[in-house]
Amino acid sequence: MLKTYPTTISLPKRLKLVSAVGRFNSTTTSTSSPDPTYSTQPGYRQYRRQQRPASTTTTTTSSTMSASDTTLPPPSSSRATQTQAEKDSKSRGAGSVFFPLGYKEAAQQWWSSVTARQAERNVLSFIPYLREATADNASTASQLSDLANADPFGHRVWRQTMVPLSGKDRALNEFSIERVGEQADDTLVMLHGYGAGLGFFYKNYEPLSRVPGWKLYSLDMLGMGNSARPPFKIHAKDQQGKIREAEAWFIDALEEWRRARKIERFTLMGHSLGGYLAVSYALKYPGRLNKLILASPAGIPEDPWAVNAAMPEPEESAYGNEFTQDQESIVNRETPEGGANTAFIQADSEDKKAVASSIKSNTNTNGKKDTAPPRRPIPGWVSWLWDANVSPFSIVRMTGPLGPRFVSGWTSRRFNHLPPEEKEALHTYSYSLFRQKGSGEYVLPYLLAPGAFARSPVINRIQDVGRQIIAQSQPQTPEGTPAAPIREAGFPIVFLYGENDWMDVAGGYAAEEKIRKRVEQALLDKSRTEEERKRENGSAKVVVIRRAGHHLYIDNPDEFNEVVRKEMEETKAWGARMRREGLLPPTPVEK
């Protein structure tokens, strides 16, 4: 317990703790200056919207974006500021290198930090062009403001809503973008990863909402982000029952939200754990998806140590790179060579096994050190905490005023390629989410073994995605025999990885092969009708995003956004063709 010094003024307990931490910091780091990247002040300032870029655009190759996106990469002056900040941080000693936020600044942030809702809005304020849909949007002053800040991609507005669900303390935080005056025939729904929130997609909303005819929704999963946080309880006793119940806790809420929004079919994009749950949703609720976009999905490959409950937990994993990988070295590297994931995709089919083996051993085929994130042994205490369901966010909450400093160990590496103001906003947003009451975070040991290996690997189920029965009972034929049940005719599944992703791209490639074989099987099925053959839409592809890691949507947003936009345009074209030919897939009957 920290010692408090005698005083003639009776101070609140939390204020005494802050004062004591401040004295401790001043005696141990009196010669160092606070890190400008993480400096905080009482009365957290509002972040201003970025200066809007020029409206002129230029057409480039698939790996570049229009000129209106040029504000996204950090400017040279910001880069210089970051470099100096990192030098200052390194000068403090080994402890500050791992946790750059000072003790005093951490205590101040813990004491006077903004709410999670405000921290989210601070991050979203960096989105250019888009305006919040408010009641005064129709006023003359607002119309003049719109003209002065014209959106070159059409009039777009965003809304933020808490969508109530059935039951006690169940609601989803929703962020939506619509194109005013346009009919939206297609819908994109975005799901974040474990413990994250919809604010992390702030560099994707504006570019993805440029595609005409689309409406975007981004959701905080139940029990995470700024959604409601009901108690997380699993009642099943066997492992398979626990997995099904844990998955249902999230995907049932997603389905209930879909019904509340009256969306018949949509494209679903999920990152990391969100990608894993997107696959689970597609299997449990067939007939609702047009396309599945999995961004660095968790749980694809199979690890026998994680699947068999009778065996010990996995002994090594690349999961630790989530906390140690330096994003600046990936995003701003000077070497032109791609990472190990790029080498795997570009290899010939007969060479892929050797490349995959070199990825796991962290050496290439020439015996040299590879760029793949290394697989490290999993310490015994980590496995114990994992199985005991002690989440990383529990530690953040237990550390009290040192919580922001603990979080800075992750945010300082994860966002160090961004301008300082964005990096600071994301740090504050992350801490505001991590410190909230535990809920959905407790799903981790039920779905994933230590090292992030799936208890029920996606690779064993992916071939059935898009092939489920939509309706079990059908009208009888004129001969009186029951008609065959209507099945899904497949839909495209896209796997996206960063070239320095610690997720195993070999698992994505194996899933692609299984999906292609299932498509071939469906096309050769003689029991299918001609209409079913015309509706066949199954496909799979693996795309590697350059200069990106696990959080590829923020590491290289330009290339990520262009890839996703292309997928959206292809989905829209396919839907238009199906409508013209009267071949739209049947929609399940609402129960």
C-alpha positions as CSV (number, residue, x, y, z in Angstrom):
1,M,0.0,0.0,0.0
2,L,1.3,3.4,-0.9
3,K,2.2,5.7,2.1
4,T,0.3,8.9,2.5
5,Y,1.9,11.8,4.3
6,P,0.3,13.7,7.2
7,T,-1.7,16.7,6.1
8,T,-4.0,19.2,7.8
9,I,-6.6,18.8,5.1
10,S,-8.8,15.8,4.9
11,L,-8.5,14.6,1.3
12,P,-10.6,12.0,-0.5
13,K,-9.0,8.5,-0.6
14,R,-8.5,8.5,-4.4
15,L,-6.9,12.0,-4.3
16,K,-4.5,10.9,-1.6
17,L,-3.5,8.0,-3.8
18,V,-2.9,10.3,-6.8
19,S,-0.8,12.6,-4.6
20,A,1.3,9.7,-3.3
21,V,1.9,8.4,-6.8
22,G,2.9,11.9,-7.9
23,R,5.5,12.1,-5.1
24,F,6.8,8.7,-5.9
25,N,7.1,9.7,-9.6
26,S,8.9,13.0,-8.8
27,T,11.5,11.2,-6.7
28,T,12.2,8.4,-9.2
29,T,12.0,10.3,-12.5
30,S,12.8,13.9,-11.5
31,T,15.2,14.3,-14.4
32,S,12.9,13.0,-17.1
33,S,10.2,14.9,-18.9
34,P,6.7,13.4,-19.5
35,D,6.2,11.6,-22.8
36,P,4.4,14.2,-25.0
37,T,2.5,11.4,-26.8
38,Y,0.7,10.5,-23.6
39,S,0.5,13.7,-21.7
40,T,-2.9,14.4,-20.2
41,Q,-4.4,17.4,-18.6
42,P,-7.4,17.8,-16.3
43,G,-10.5,18.5,-18.4
44,Y,-9.6,16.3,-21.4
45,R,-9.7,18.5,-24.5
46,Q,-12.0,17.8,-27.4
47,Y,-10.3,16.5,-30.5
48,R,-11.0,18.6,-33.6
49,R,-11.9,17.2,-36.9
50,Q,-9.0,16.8,-39.3
51,Q,-8.6,19.4,-42.1
52,R,-10.6,18.1,-45.0
53,P,-8.5,17.1,-47.9
54,A,-8.8,18.3,-51.5
55,S,-11.7,17.0,-53.4
56,T,-9.8,16.1,-56.6
57,T,-9.0,12.5,-57.0
58,T,-6.8,10.4,-59.2
59,T,-7.1,6.9,-60.5
60,T,-4.3,4.6,-59.4
61,T,-3.4,0.9,-59.2
62,S,-5.1,-1.5,-56.8
63,S,-2.5,-0.8,-54.1
64,T,-3.1,2.9,-53.9
65,M,-6.0,5.2,-53.2
66,S,-7.4,8.5,-54.4
67,A,-5.8,11.8,-53.4
68,S,-8.6,12.4,-50.9
69,D,-7.0,9.7,-48.7
70,T,-3.7,11.4,-48.5
71,T,-4.5,12.8,-45.0
72,L,-4.5,9.3,-43.5
73,P,-0.7,8.5,-43.4
74,P,1.2,10.6,-40.7
75,P,2.8,13.7,-42.1
76,S,6.6,14.1,-41.9
77,S,6.4,16.6,-39.1
78,S,4.3,14.2,-37.0
79,R,6.7,11.4,-37.7
80,A,9.6,13.6,-36.4
81,T,7.6,14.3,-33.3
82,Q,7.0,10.7,-32.7
83,T,10.6,9.8,-33.2
84,Q,11.7,12.4,-30.7
85,A,9.0,11.1,-28.3
86,E,10.3,7.6,-28.7
87,K,13.9,8.7,-28.0
88,D,12.7,10.5,-24.8
89,S,10.9,7.3,-23.8
90,K,13.9,5.1,-24.3
91,S,16.1,7.5,-22.3
92,R,14.0,6.7,-19.2
93,G,15.2,3.1,-18.7
94,A,14.0,-0.4,-19.5
95,G,10.8,0.0,-17.6
96,S,9.7,3.1,-19.5
97,V,10.4,1.4,-22.8
98,F,7.8,-1.2,-22.1
99,F,5.4,1.2,-20.4
100,P,6.1,4.7,-21.7
101,L,3.3,6.4,-19.7
102,G,4.8,7.9,-16.5
103,Y,3.3,7.1,-13.0
104,K,2.1,10.6,-12.5
105,E,0.4,10.9,-15.9
106,A,-1.2,7.5,-15.4
107,A,-2.6,8.5,-12.0
108,Q,-3.9,11.7,-13.5
109,Q,-5.5,9.9,-16.4
110,W,-7.1,7.4,-14.0
111,W,-8.5,10.2,-11.9
112,S,-9.8,12.5,-14.6
113,S,-10.2,10.3,-17.6
114,V,-13.2,10.9,-19.9
115,T,-16.1,8.5,-20.2
116,A,-15.9,5.6,-22.7
117,R,-18.6,7.2,-24.8
118,Q,-16.7,10.5,-25.0
119,A,-13.4,8.7,-25.8
120,E,-15.2,7.0,-28.6
121,R,-16.5,10.2,-30.1
122,N,-13.0,11.7,-29.8
123,V,-11.7,8.9,-32.0
124,L,-14.6,9.2,-34.5
125,S,-14.0,12.9,-34.8
126,F,-10.9,12.1,-37.0
127,I,-13.3,10.9,-39.8
128,P,-13.3,13.4,-42.6
129,Y,-16.4,14.7,-44.5
130,L,-19.1,12.7,-42.6
131,R,-21.5,14.7,-40.6
132,E,-23.6,13.6,-37.7
133,A,-27.3,13.3,-38.4
134,T,-29.0,15.8,-36.0
135,A,-32.3,17.6,-35.8
136,D,-30.8,20.9,-36.9
137,N,-29.3,19.4,-40.1
138,A,-32.1,20.9,-42.1
139,S,-31.5,24.4,-40.8
140,T,-30.3,27.2,-43.1
141,A,-27.0,27.5,-41.1
142,S,-26.4,23.8,-41.4
143,Q,-27.1,23.8,-45.2
144,L,-24.6,26.7,-45.6
145,S,-22.0,24.7,-43.6
146,D,-22.6,21.7,-45.9
147,L,-22.0,23.8,-48.9
148,A,-18.8,25.2,-47.4
149,N,-17.6,21.7,-46.6
150,A,-18.9,19.8,-49.6
151,D,-18.5,16.1,-49.6
152,P,-17.0,15.1,-52.9
153,F,-18.4,11.6,-52.6
154,G,-22.0,12.5,-51.9
155,H,-23.9,13.7,-48.9
156,R,-23.3,11.2,-46.1
157,V,-24.4,11.3,-42.4
158,W,-23.7,9.1,-39.5
159,R,-25.8,8.1,-36.5
160,Q,-25.0,6.4,-33.2
161,T,-27.6,4.4,-31.4
162,M,-28.0,2.0,-28.5
163,V,-30.2,-0.8,-30.0
164,P,-32.1,-2.5,-27.1
165,L,-32.4,-6.3,-27.2
166,S,-34.6,-8.7,-25.3
167,G,-33.7,-9.5,-21.7
168,K,-32.1,-7.6,-18.9
169,D,-29.1,-5.3,-19.6
170,R,-28.8,-6.3,-23.3
171,A,-28.2,-3.7,-26.0
172,L,-25.7,-3.1,-28.8
173,N,-23.9,0.1,-29.5
174,E,-24.4,0.9,-33.2
175,F,-22.6,3.3,-35.5
176,S,-24.2,3.7,-39.0
177,I,-23.5,5.6,-42.1
178,E,-26.0,6.3,-44.9
179,R,-25.9,8.2,-48.2
180,V,-28.6,10.8,-48.1
181,G,-31.1,10.7,-51.0
182,E,-29.9,7.3,-52.3
183,Q,-31.6,3.9,-52.1
184,A,-29.5,1.4,-50.2
185,D,-29.9,-2.1,-51.7
186,D,-26.9,-3.5,-49.9
187,T,-25.7,-3.5,-46.3
188,L,-22.2,-3.9,-44.8
189,V,-21.9,-4.9,-41.1
190,M,-18.6,-4.7,-39.3
191,L,-17.5,-6.6,-36.2
192,H,-14.4,-5.8,-34.1
193,G,-12.0,-8.2,-32.4
194,Y,-11.6,-9.3,-28.8
195,G,-11.9,-6.6,-26.3
196,A,-11.9,-3.9,-28.9
197,G,-14.6,-1.5,-30.1
198,L,-16.1,0.1,-33.3
199,G,-13.9,3.2,-32.9
200,F,-10.8,1.2,-34.1
201,F,-12.4,1.2,-37.6
202,Y,-12.3,5.1,-37.8
203,K,-9.9,5.0,-40.8
204,N,-12.3,2.7,-42.8
205,Y,-15.7,4.3,-42.4
206,E,-15.3,7.2,-44.8
207,P,-13.6,5.3,-47.7
208,L,-16.0,2.4,-47.4
209,S,-19.1,4.6,-47.4
210,R,-18.1,6.0,-50.8
211,V,-19.7,3.1,-52.7
212,P,-23.1,4.1,-53.9
213,G,-26.1,2.0,-52.8
214,W,-24.7,0.8,-49.6
215,K,-25.5,1.4,-45.9
216,L,-22.8,0.7,-43.3
217,Y,-23.3,-0.6,-39.8
218,S,-20.5,-1.1,-37.2
219,L,-21.4,-2.8,-33.9
220,D,-19.8,-3.2,-30.6
221,M,-20.4,-6.9,-29.7
222,L,-22.5,-7.7,-26.7
223,G,-20.4,-7.3,-23.5
224,M,-17.6,-5.4,-25.3
225,G,-16.9,-1.8,-26.4
226,N,-19.7,0.5,-25.4
227,S,-22.5,-2.1,-25.7
228,A,-24.3,-3.3,-22.6
229,R,-22.3,-5.6,-20.4
230,P,-24.5,-8.3,-18.8
231,P,-23.0,-11.0,-16.7
232,F,-21.4,-13.7,-18.8
233,K,-22.3,-17.2,-17.7
234,I,-21.9,-20.6,-19.3
235,H,-24.1,-23.4,-18.0
236,A,-23.0,-26.3,-20.2
237,K,-20.8,-29.0,-18.7
238,D,-19.1,-30.6,-21.7
239,Q,-16.6,-28.8,-23.9
240,Q,-18.7,-28.8,-27.1
241,G,-21.7,-27.5,-25.2
242,K,-19.6,-24.7,-23.7
243,I,-18.4,-23.7,-27.2
244,R,-21.9,-23.6,-28.6
245,E,-23.2,-21.6,-25.7
246,A,-20.3,-19.1,-25.8
247,E,-20.7,-18.6,-29.5
248,A,-24.5,-18.2,-29.1
249,W,-24.0,-15.5,-26.5
250,F,-22.7,-13.2,-29.3
251,I,-24.3,-14.4,-32.5
252,D,-27.8,-14.6,-31.1
253,A,-27.5,-10.9,-30.1
254,L,-26.3,-10.1,-33.7
255,E,-29.3,-12.0,-35.1
256,E,-31.7,-10.1,-32.8
257,W,-30.2,-6.8,-33.9
258,R,-30.6,-7.8,-37.6
259,R,-34.3,-8.5,-37.0
260,A,-34.7,-5.1,-35.1
261,R,-33.2,-3.4,-38.1
262,K,-35.3,-5.4,-40.6
263,I,-32.3,-6.4,-42.7
264,E,-32.9,-9.4,-44.9
265,R,-29.4,-10.1,-46.3
266,F,-26.1,-8.4,-45.7
267,T,-22.3,-8.6,-46.1
268,L,-20.6,-9.4,-42.9
269,M,-17.0,-8.4,-42.1
270,G,-15.3,-9.4,-38.9
271,H,-11.8,-8.9,-37.6
272,S,-9.9,-11.5,-35.4
273,L,-12.5,-12.9,-32.9
274,G,-15.2,-11.0,-34.9
275,G,-14.2,-13.1,-37.9
276,Y,-14.4,-16.3,-36.0
277,L,-17.9,-15.3,-34.7
278,A,-18.9,-14.3,-38.2
279,V,-18.3,-17.9,-39.4
280,S,-20.4,-19.1,-36.5
281,Y,-23.2,-16.8,-37.4
282,A,-23.2,-17.9,-41.0
283,L,-23.6,-21.6,-39.9
284,K,-26.3,-21.0,-37.3
285,Y,-28.4,-18.5,-39.3
286,P,-28.2,-19.5,-43.0
287,G,-29.6,-17.5,-45.8
288,R,-28.7,-14.1,-44.4
289,L,-25.3,-13.4,-45.9
290,N,-24.3,-12.2,-49.4
291,K,-20.5,-12.3,-48.6
292,L,-18.2,-13.0,-45.7
293,I,-15.0,-10.9,-45.3
294,L,-12.7,-12.3,-42.6
295,A,-9.9,-9.9,-41.6
296,S,-7.1,-11.8,-39.9
297,P,-9.7,-14.2,-38.4
298,A,-8.9,-16.1,-35.2
299,G,-9.4,-19.8,-34.8
300,I,-8.8,-21.0,-38.4
301,P,-6.1,-23.7,-38.1
302,E,-6.4,-26.7,-35.9
303,D,-4.1,-27.5,-33.0
304,P,-4.6,-30.9,-31.5
305,W,-3.5,-29.7,-28.1
306,A,-6.4,-27.1,-28.1
307,V,-9.1,-29.4,-29.5
308,N,-8.7,-32.4,-27.2
309,A,-9.8,-31.6,-23.6
310,A,-7.8,-34.6,-22.3
311,M,-4.5,-33.2,-23.6
312,P,-2.4,-30.5,-22.1
313,E,-2.8,-26.9,-23.4
314,P,-0.6,-25.7,-26.4
315,E,3.0,-25.0,-25.4
316,E,3.9,-22.3,-27.9
317,S,2.2,-19.7,-30.0
318,A,2.7,-16.4,-32.0
319,Y,0.0,-14.7,-29.9
320,G,2.6,-12.9,-27.8
321,N,3.4,-10.8,-30.8
322,E,0.1,-8.9,-30.3
323,F,1.8,-7.2,-27.4
324,T,5.4,-7.0,-28.6
325,Q,5.1,-6.4,-32.3
326,D,6.2,-2.8,-33.3
327,Q,3.8,-1.5,-35.9
328,E,6.1,1.3,-37.1
329,S,8.8,-1.1,-38.1
330,I,6.1,-2.9,-40.2
331,V,4.3,0.0,-41.7
332,N,7.3,2.3,-42.4
333,R,9.9,-0.3,-43.1
334,E,12.5,0.5,-45.7
335,T,13.1,-3.0,-47.1
336,P,10.9,-3.7,-50.2
337,E,10.6,-7.4,-49.5
338,G,7.2,-8.7,-48.4
339,G,6.6,-10.5,-45.1
340,A,6.4,-14.2,-44.7
341,N,2.6,-14.3,-45.5
342,T,3.3,-12.7,-48.9
343,A,6.0,-15.3,-49.5
344,F,3.5,-18.1,-48.7
345,I,0.8,-16.8,-51.0
346,Q,3.3,-16.2,-53.9
347,A,4.8,-19.7,-53.5
348,D,3.9,-22.5,-55.9
349,S,1.4,-25.0,-54.6
350,E,4.2,-27.7,-54.1
351,D,6.3,-25.2,-52.2
352,K,3.6,-23.9,-49.8
353,K,4.3,-26.6,-47.3
354,A,8.0,-25.7,-47.0
355,V,7.2,-22.0,-46.7
356,A,4.6,-22.7,-44.0
357,S,7.2,-24.8,-42.1
358,S,9.7,-21.9,-42.4
359,I,7.1,-19.5,-41.1
360,K,6.7,-21.6,-37.9
361,S,10.4,-21.9,-37.4
362,N,11.0,-18.2,-38.1
363,T,13.6,-19.0,-40.8
364,N,13.3,-19.0,-44.5
365,T,14.2,-21.8,-46.9
366,N,17.8,-20.4,-47.1
367,G,18.2,-20.7,-43.4
368,K,18.1,-16.9,-42.8
369,K,16.0,-15.1,-40.3
370,D,12.5,-14.6,-41.6
371,T,10.1,-11.7,-41.1
372,A,7.4,-13.8,-39.7
373,P,6.3,-13.2,-36.1
374,P,8.1,-15.8,-34.0
375,R,6.3,-18.6,-32.1
376,R,7.3,-18.4,-28.4
377,P,6.8,-20.8,-25.6
378,I,3.7,-20.1,-23.5
379,P,4.7,-19.6,-19.9
380,G,2.9,-21.9,-17.4
381,W,1.5,-19.0,-15.5
382,V,0.0,-17.5,-18.6
383,S,-1.8,-20.9,-19.3
384,W,-3.0,-21.0,-15.7
385,L,-4.4,-17.4,-15.8
386,W,-6.0,-18.1,-19.2
387,D,-7.8,-21.3,-18.0
388,A,-8.7,-19.5,-14.8
389,N,-10.4,-16.9,-16.9
390,V,-8.3,-14.0,-15.6
391,S,-8.5,-11.7,-18.6
392,P,-5.9,-9.0,-19.4
393,F,-8.6,-6.4,-18.7
394,S,-9.0,-7.8,-15.2
395,I,-5.4,-6.8,-14.6
396,V,-6.0,-3.3,-16.0
397,R,-8.9,-2.9,-13.5
398,M,-6.9,-4.3,-10.6
399,T,-3.9,-2.0,-11.1
400,G,-6.1,1.1,-10.4
401,P,-4.2,4.3,-11.1
402,L,-1.5,2.3,-12.8
403,G,-4.0,1.0,-15.3
404,P,-3.3,3.6,-18.0
405,R,0.5,2.9,-17.7
406,F,-0.2,-0.8,-18.1
407,V,-2.3,-0.1,-21.2
408,S,0.3,2.1,-22.7
409,G,2.6,-0.9,-23.0
410,W,0.2,-2.1,-25.8
411,T,-1.0,1.1,-27.3
412,S,2.6,2.6,-27.6
413,R,3.5,-0.3,-30.0
414,R,0.2,-0.9,-31.6
415,F,-0.4,2.7,-32.7
416,N,3.2,4.1,-32.9
417,H,2.9,4.6,-36.7
418,L,0.1,7.1,-36.3
419,P,0.2,10.9,-35.7
420,P,0.6,11.8,-32.0
421,E,-3.0,13.2,-31.6
422,E,-4.5,10.0,-33.1
423,K,-2.2,7.8,-31.0
424,E,-3.2,9.6,-27.8
425,A,-6.9,9.4,-28.7
426,L,-6.7,5.7,-29.3
427,H,-4.8,5.1,-26.1
428,T,-7.5,6.9,-24.1
429,Y,-10.2,5.1,-26.0
430,S,-8.5,1.7,-25.3
431,Y,-8.1,2.4,-21.6
432,S,-11.7,3.6,-21.4
433,L,-12.9,0.2,-22.8
434,F,-10.5,-2.0,-20.9
435,R,-11.4,-0.5,-17.5
436,Q,-15.1,-1.2,-17.9
437,K,-17.0,-4.0,-16.1
438,G,-16.0,-7.4,-17.3
439,S,-18.5,-9.2,-19.4
440,G,-18.0,-10.6,-23.0
441,E,-14.2,-10.7,-22.4
442,Y,-14.8,-13.9,-20.3
443,V,-15.6,-15.8,-23.4
444,L,-11.9,-16.3,-24.2
445,P,-11.1,-19.6,-22.6
446,Y,-14.3,-21.2,-23.8
447,L,-13.5,-20.5,-27.5
448,L,-9.8,-20.3,-27.6
449,A,-7.0,-22.3,-25.8
450,P,-3.9,-20.5,-24.6
451,G,-2.1,-19.0,-27.6
452,A,-5.4,-18.2,-29.3
453,F,-5.9,-21.7,-30.8
454,A,-9.6,-22.5,-31.4
455,R,-11.3,-25.1,-29.3
456,S,-13.5,-25.7,-32.4
457,P,-11.3,-24.8,-35.4
458,V,-12.9,-23.0,-38.3
459,I,-11.0,-25.2,-40.8
460,N,-13.2,-28.1,-39.8
461,R,-16.4,-26.2,-40.5
462,I,-15.6,-23.7,-43.2
463,Q,-16.7,-26.0,-46.1
464,D,-20.3,-26.0,-44.7
465,V,-20.6,-22.2,-44.7
466,G,-23.1,-21.1,-47.4
467,R,-24.3,-24.7,-47.8
468,Q,-26.9,-24.9,-45.0
469,I,-30.6,-25.8,-45.4
470,I,-32.7,-22.6,-45.5
471,A,-36.1,-24.3,-45.1
472,Q,-36.6,-27.8,-43.8
473,S,-40.2,-28.4,-44.8
474,Q,-41.4,-27.5,-48.3
475,P,-44.7,-27.8,-50.2
476,Q,-45.4,-31.3,-51.6
477,T,-45.0,-32.0,-55.3
478,P,-48.0,-32.8,-57.5
479,E,-47.2,-36.5,-57.0
480,G,-47.6,-36.0,-53.2
481,T,-44.0,-36.5,-52.3
482,P,-42.2,-33.9,-50.1
483,A,-40.1,-31.5,-52.1
484,A,-36.4,-31.4,-51.4
485,P,-35.3,-28.7,-48.8
486,I,-33.9,-25.5,-50.1
487,R,-30.2,-25.0,-49.5
488,E,-27.9,-22.1,-49.8
489,A,-26.0,-21.8,-53.1
490,G,-22.8,-20.6,-51.6
491,F,-21.4,-17.1,-51.3
492,P,-17.9,-15.6,-51.6
493,I,-15.6,-15.8,-48.5
494,V,-12.6,-13.5,-48.5
495,F,-9.6,-14.0,-46.1
496,L,-7.5,-10.9,-45.5
497,Y,-4.1,-11.0,-43.7
498,G,-1.3,-8.6,-43.1
499,E,2.0,-9.6,-44.6
500,N,3.5,-9.5,-41.1
501,D,0.4,-10.9,-39.4
502,W,0.9,-13.2,-36.4
503,M,-2.2,-15.1,-37.5
504,D,-1.4,-18.2,-39.6
505,V,-2.1,-17.4,-43.2
506,A,-1.5,-21.1,-44.0
507,G,-4.8,-21.7,-42.2
508,G,-6.6,-19.3,-44.6
509,Y,-5.1,-21.0,-47.6
510,A,-6.2,-24.4,-46.3
511,A,-9.7,-23.0,-45.8
512,E,-9.7,-21.6,-49.4
513,E,-8.8,-25.1,-50.7
514,K,-11.6,-26.7,-48.8
515,I,-14.2,-24.2,-50.0
516,R,-13.1,-24.6,-53.6
517,K,-13.5,-28.4,-53.4
518,R,-17.0,-27.9,-52.0
519,V,-17.9,-25.6,-54.9
520,E,-16.7,-28.2,-57.4
521,Q,-18.7,-30.8,-55.6
522,A,-21.8,-28.6,-55.7
523,L,-21.4,-27.9,-59.5
524,L,-21.1,-31.7,-60.2
525,D,-24.1,-32.6,-58.1
526,K,-26.7,-33.9,-60.6
527,S,-29.5,-33.6,-58.1
528,R,-29.4,-29.8,-58.3
529,T,-31.8,-28.0,-60.5
530,E,-30.8,-25.7,-63.3
531,E,-31.9,-22.7,-61.3
532,E,-29.8,-23.8,-58.3
533,R,-26.8,-24.1,-60.7
534,K,-27.3,-20.5,-61.9
535,R,-27.5,-19.2,-58.4
536,E,-24.3,-20.9,-57.4
537,N,-22.0,-18.2,-56.0
538,G,-19.5,-20.0,-53.8
539,S,-15.9,-18.9,-54.0
540,A,-12.9,-18.2,-51.8
541,K,-9.7,-16.1,-52.0
542,V,-6.8,-15.1,-49.8
543,V,-5.5,-11.5,-50.0
544,V,-2.4,-10.2,-48.2
545,I,-2.3,-6.5,-47.3
546,R,1.2,-5.1,-47.6
547,R,3.0,-3.3,-44.8
548,A,0.5,-4.5,-42.2
549,G,0.2,-6.8,-39.3
550,H,-2.8,-8.3,-37.4
551,H,-4.6,-4.9,-37.3
552,L,-4.4,-4.6,-41.1
553,Y,-7.3,-2.2,-41.3
554,I,-5.4,0.5,-39.4
555,D,-1.9,-0.5,-40.4
556,N,-2.4,0.0,-44.1
557,P,-6.0,1.5,-44.4
558,D,-5.5,2.6,-48.0
559,E,-4.9,-0.8,-49.4
560,F,-7.3,-2.5,-47.0
561,N,-10.1,-0.1,-47.9
562,E,-9.6,-0.5,-51.6
563,V,-9.7,-4.3,-51.4
564,V,-12.9,-4.2,-49.3
565,R,-14.5,-1.6,-51.6
566,K,-13.8,-3.8,-54.6
567,E,-15.5,-6.7,-52.8
568,M,-18.5,-4.4,-52.1
569,E,-18.8,-3.4,-55.8
570,E,-18.6,-7.0,-56.9
571,T,-21.4,-7.9,-54.5
572,K,-23.6,-5.1,-55.7
573,A,-23.1,-6.1,-59.3
574,W,-23.9,-9.8,-58.5
575,G,-27.1,-8.7,-56.7
576,A,-28.2,-6.5,-59.6
577,R,-27.7,-9.4,-62.1
578,M,-29.6,-11.8,-59.8
579,R,-32.5,-9.3,-59.6
580,R,-32.6,-8.9,-63.4
581,E,-32.7,-12.6,-64.0
582,G,-35.1,-13.3,-61.1
583,L,-32.7,-15.6,-59.4
584,L,-32.3,-13.9,-56.0
585,P,-31.6,-16.5,-53.3
586,P,-34.6,-17.4,-51.2
587,T,-34.8,-15.7,-47.8
588,P,-35.6,-17.7,-44.7
589,V,-39.0,-17.2,-43.1
590,E,-38.8,-15.1,-39.9
591,K,-39.6,-17.2,-36.9
